[in-house]
Amino acid sequence: MTRIFKTAPEAVARGRDAGIYGDTEKRLQRMAARSAPVTSPHGNRRYQGYVLRIEGDLITDVCRLTDQAGGSAA
């Protein structure tokens, strides 16, 4: 069974800033459902080039990772 996530309005805004367009809320929810645990100062779940902070079933933050040559996470 797929876990259902809620999205804080601040996370939706941060997602748009990080380049997640279209229905940002739904995209973040799908990303969270498919994400893997990660240890990072930016969050606790990772999906492709993004790190999400999830508390319980609520997505509270998202940031985009960049490669070493291009800089660091937002």
SULHUCOR-V973470 format. One record per run of one state. SS is the DSSP state (alpha for helix, beta for strand, coil for the rest). FROM is the first residue (numbers start at 1). TO is the last residue. If there is no record, write none. Layout:
# SULHUCOR-V973470
SS;FROM;TO  SS;FROM;TO
This chain:
# SULHUCOR-V973470
coil;1;5  beta;6;7  coil;8;8  alpha;9;17  coil;18;23  alpha;24;34  coil;35;35  beta;36;40  coil;41;42  beta;43;47  coil;48;49  beta;50;55  coil;56;57  beta;58;64  coil;65;74
